[in-house]
Amino acid sequence: MDVKYYRDASEFIKHAGEFLAVDEARYGLVLGIAKAVVVNPYQYAGQAPWFCSIGKENDIYAVAMRTPPYNLIVARFSGDPQVIAEKLMLAVAAQFTTIPGVVGDKELGDAFADLWCEKHGVTIKDKTAQRVYRLDKVNNVPVSPGRFRPATMAEKNLVARWHHAFNIDCFGPDKNVPETDVTPVIERGWVFFWEDGKPVSMALKTRPTDEGMTVSGVYTPPELRGKGYATSCVAELSRNILQSGK
């Protein structure tokens, strides 16, 4: 079992893309971010992204990537997670002295985290169970008063404030991550509001792959929650994505 490093996202996708494409919903985080940094290497990071795979000859068992200062992301296709984790831990340690965490395949992620903590004398602070949902059809959910519309560049400050608040709600105020420039996603037409006299909820589409796209950044200010605004916004955004062919 060998570790292979890649110079950039293009080389990584060339070699690992067919493994990730087998199940785009499951591996969409890795594949979507990798495709995004092909276009803009520093979209998610202040440093150059890092990619590796673990396998034998032309067979890839797992991949890992990181866009510093964010978490290590791992995906596993086959093989013993403990053996892969041992190889991966050495590969990551050779590149980074510290990492904030790991996200991805549970068995590989847990095994890696245990080995990393043992080697570096640290402990796991938080552990969150996450799930990936695949959507092929939107149900006829009740719609709140208002309408669905794209955000405009004139609303950039509002999008930035709500995106910042979304990150605090999801990840906590103590995460040392850079502020995201929302200009590119607004320019691409990927940011949407549910508007009821004024914008009351927000959702983004992002990380397109060959067959899919991701719904992200869903946010409603606390004083406006419980009215179904986010449900309405996400339902319409999901229809928008499906109608686009993703």
C-alpha positions as CSV (number, residue, x, y, z in Angstrom):
1,M,0.0,0.0,0.0
2,D,1.5,3.3,-1.1
3,V,0.8,7.0,-0.7
4,K,0.7,9.2,-3.8
5,Y,0.8,12.9,-3.7
6,Y,-0.6,15.3,-6.3
7,R,0.8,18.7,-7.4
8,D,-2.6,20.2,-7.8
9,A,-6.4,19.6,-8.0
10,S,-6.3,18.8,-11.8
11,E,-3.8,16.0,-11.3
12,F,-5.7,14.7,-8.3
13,I,-9.0,14.5,-10.3
14,K,-7.2,12.9,-13.3
15,H,-6.2,10.0,-11.1
16,A,-8.9,9.8,-8.4
17,G,-11.9,11.3,-10.2
18,E,-13.2,8.0,-11.5
19,F,-13.3,6.6,-8.0
20,L,-15.1,9.6,-6.6
21,A,-17.6,9.7,-9.5
22,V,-18.8,6.2,-8.7
23,D,-21.1,7.8,-6.0
24,E,-21.1,11.6,-6.3
25,A,-23.5,12.1,-3.5
26,R,-21.3,10.2,-1.0
27,Y,-18.0,11.7,-2.2
28,G,-19.3,15.1,-3.3
29,L,-17.5,17.1,-0.6
30,V,-14.1,16.0,-1.9
31,L,-15.0,16.0,-5.5
32,G,-16.8,19.3,-5.4
33,I,-14.0,21.2,-3.6
34,A,-11.4,19.6,-5.8
35,K,-13.3,20.8,-8.9
36,A,-13.7,24.3,-7.4
37,V,-10.0,24.7,-6.7
38,V,-9.1,23.7,-10.2
39,V,-10.7,27.0,-11.2
40,N,-9.4,28.9,-8.1
41,P,-6.7,27.2,-6.1
42,Y,-7.2,29.6,-3.1
43,Q,-11.0,29.7,-3.1
44,Y,-11.2,27.8,0.2
45,A,-7.8,28.5,1.6
46,G,-5.0,31.0,2.2
47,Q,-2.4,28.3,1.3
48,A,-2.1,25.9,-1.5
49,P,-4.5,22.8,-1.2
50,W,-3.0,19.4,-0.5
51,F,-4.0,16.1,-2.0
52,C,-3.0,12.5,-1.6
53,S,-4.3,9.0,-2.3
54,I,-3.6,5.6,-0.8
55,G,-3.6,2.5,-2.8
56,K,-1.7,-0.1,-4.8
57,E,-0.7,0.2,-8.4
58,N,-3.8,1.6,-10.2
59,D,-6.2,0.8,-7.4
60,I,-7.0,3.6,-5.0
61,Y,-8.4,2.7,-1.6
62,A,-8.8,6.1,-0.1
63,V,-8.1,9.8,-0.7
64,A,-7.5,12.8,1.5
65,M,-7.3,16.5,0.9
66,R,-6.9,19.7,2.9
67,T,-7.4,23.4,2.1
68,P,-5.6,25.0,5.0
69,P,-6.7,26.2,7.6
70,Y,-9.7,23.9,7.3
71,N,-10.1,20.3,8.4
72,L,-8.6,17.3,6.7
73,I,-11.2,15.6,4.5
74,V,-11.1,11.8,3.8
75,A,-13.0,9.4,1.6
76,R,-12.6,5.6,1.5
77,F,-13.6,3.3,-1.4
78,S,-12.3,0.0,-0.1
79,G,-9.6,-1.6,2.1
80,D,-9.0,-1.9,5.9
81,P,-9.6,1.6,7.5
82,Q,-7.0,0.9,10.2
83,V,-4.2,0.1,7.8
84,I,-5.1,3.0,5.6
85,A,-5.3,5.3,8.6
86,E,-1.7,4.4,9.6
87,K,-0.4,5.3,6.1
88,L,-2.5,8.5,6.0
89,M,-1.4,9.7,9.5
90,L,2.3,9.5,8.4
91,A,1.5,11.3,5.2
92,V,-0.4,14.1,6.9
93,A,2.1,14.5,9.7
94,A,4.9,14.9,7.1
95,Q,3.0,17.9,5.7
96,F,1.3,19.5,8.7
97,T,2.4,19.9,12.3
98,T,-1.2,20.5,13.4
99,I,-4.6,20.1,12.0
100,P,-7.9,21.3,13.4
101,G,-9.8,18.1,12.7
102,V,-10.9,15.5,10.2
103,V,-14.2,15.0,8.4
104,G,-15.4,12.2,6.1
105,D,-15.7,8.5,6.1
106,K,-16.5,7.5,9.7
107,E,-14.4,4.4,10.0
108,L,-11.3,5.9,8.4
109,G,-11.9,9.3,10.2
110,D,-12.2,7.7,13.6
111,A,-9.1,5.5,13.1
112,F,-7.1,8.4,11.8
113,A,-8.2,10.7,14.7
114,D,-7.1,8.0,17.3
115,L,-3.7,7.6,15.7
116,W,-3.2,11.4,15.3
117,C,-4.1,12.0,19.0
118,E,-1.8,9.2,20.2
119,K,1.2,10.5,18.1
120,H,0.7,14.2,19.0
121,G,-0.5,13.9,22.6
122,V,-3.8,15.7,22.0
123,T,-7.4,14.8,22.6
124,I,-10.5,15.1,20.5
125,K,-12.5,18.2,21.6
126,D,-15.7,17.7,19.7
127,K,-17.2,14.9,17.6
128,T,-20.2,15.4,15.4
129,A,-22.1,12.8,13.5
130,Q,-23.0,14.2,10.1
131,R,-24.9,12.7,7.1
132,V,-25.0,13.3,3.4
133,Y,-28.5,13.5,1.9
134,R,-29.2,12.9,-1.8
135,L,-32.2,14.6,-3.3
136,D,-33.8,13.4,-6.6
137,K,-37.3,14.9,-6.2
138,V,-38.8,17.7,-4.2
139,N,-42.0,16.9,-2.3
140,N,-44.9,19.3,-2.4
141,V,-44.1,21.0,0.9
142,P,-46.2,23.9,2.2
143,V,-44.9,27.2,1.0
144,S,-44.6,30.3,3.3
145,P,-45.7,33.7,2.2
146,G,-43.2,35.4,0.0
147,R,-41.2,34.5,-3.1
148,F,-37.9,33.0,-4.2
149,R,-35.4,35.1,-6.0
150,P,-31.6,35.4,-6.6
151,A,-29.5,37.8,-4.5
152,T,-28.0,40.8,-6.2
153,M,-24.6,42.3,-5.8
154,A,-26.2,45.3,-4.1
155,E,-27.0,42.8,-1.2
156,K,-23.4,41.6,-0.9
157,N,-23.1,42.9,2.7
158,L,-26.3,41.1,3.8
159,V,-25.1,37.9,2.2
160,A,-21.7,38.2,3.9
161,R,-23.3,38.9,7.3
162,W,-25.7,36.0,7.1
163,H,-23.0,33.7,5.8
164,H,-20.8,34.6,8.8
165,A,-23.8,34.0,11.2
166,F,-24.4,30.7,9.5
167,N,-20.8,29.6,10.2
168,I,-21.1,30.7,13.9
169,D,-24.3,28.8,14.3
170,C,-22.9,25.6,12.7
171,F,-19.3,25.6,13.9
172,G,-19.1,28.0,16.9
173,P,-17.5,31.4,17.3
174,D,-14.0,30.1,18.2
175,K,-13.2,28.5,14.8
176,N,-10.1,30.2,13.3
177,V,-11.2,30.3,9.7
178,P,-11.0,33.2,7.2
179,E,-14.0,35.2,6.1
180,T,-15.4,34.0,2.8
181,D,-15.6,36.4,-0.1
182,V,-19.2,36.0,-1.3
183,T,-18.7,38.0,-4.5
184,P,-18.0,35.0,-6.8
185,V,-21.1,33.0,-5.7
186,I,-23.3,36.1,-6.1
187,E,-21.8,36.7,-9.5
188,R,-22.5,33.1,-10.6
189,G,-26.1,33.4,-9.5
190,W,-25.7,30.8,-6.8
191,V,-27.2,32.8,-3.8
192,F,-30.9,33.0,-3.3
193,F,-33.3,34.6,-0.9
194,W,-36.8,33.9,0.3
195,E,-38.4,37.3,0.4
196,D,-41.4,38.2,2.5
197,G,-41.4,42.0,2.1
198,K,-37.7,41.8,2.7
199,P,-35.1,38.9,2.6
200,V,-36.0,36.5,5.4
201,S,-34.0,33.4,4.5
202,M,-31.0,32.5,2.4
203,A,-29.6,29.4,0.7
204,L,-26.7,28.8,-1.7
205,K,-26.0,26.2,-4.4
206,T,-22.3,25.3,-4.7
207,R,-19.7,22.7,-5.5
208,P,-21.1,21.4,-8.8
209,T,-20.0,17.9,-9.9
210,D,-20.8,16.2,-13.2
211,E,-24.1,15.0,-12.0
212,G,-24.9,17.0,-8.9
213,M,-24.7,20.2,-6.9
214,T,-24.8,21.0,-3.2
215,V,-27.2,23.1,-1.2
216,S,-25.3,25.0,1.5
217,G,-25.4,28.1,3.7
218,V,-29.0,27.8,4.6
219,Y,-29.7,30.6,7.1
220,T,-32.6,32.4,8.7
221,P,-32.1,35.1,11.4
222,P,-33.2,33.9,14.8
223,E,-36.1,36.3,15.1
224,L,-37.6,35.0,11.8
225,R,-37.3,31.3,12.4
226,G,-40.2,28.9,12.8
227,K,-42.2,30.4,9.9
228,G,-41.1,27.9,7.2
229,Y,-39.0,30.4,5.3
230,A,-36.0,28.2,5.1
231,T,-38.1,25.2,4.0
232,S,-39.6,27.2,1.2
233,C,-36.2,28.6,0.1
234,V,-34.5,25.2,0.1
235,A,-37.4,23.5,-1.7
236,E,-37.3,26.1,-4.5
237,L,-33.5,26.1,-4.7
238,S,-33.6,22.3,-4.9
239,R,-36.1,22.5,-7.8
240,N,-33.8,25.1,-9.4
241,I,-30.9,22.7,-9.3
242,L,-32.8,19.6,-10.5
243,Q,-34.3,21.6,-13.4
244,S,-30.8,22.6,-14.4
245,G,-30.0,19.0,-15.0
246,K,-28.0,18.3,-11.9
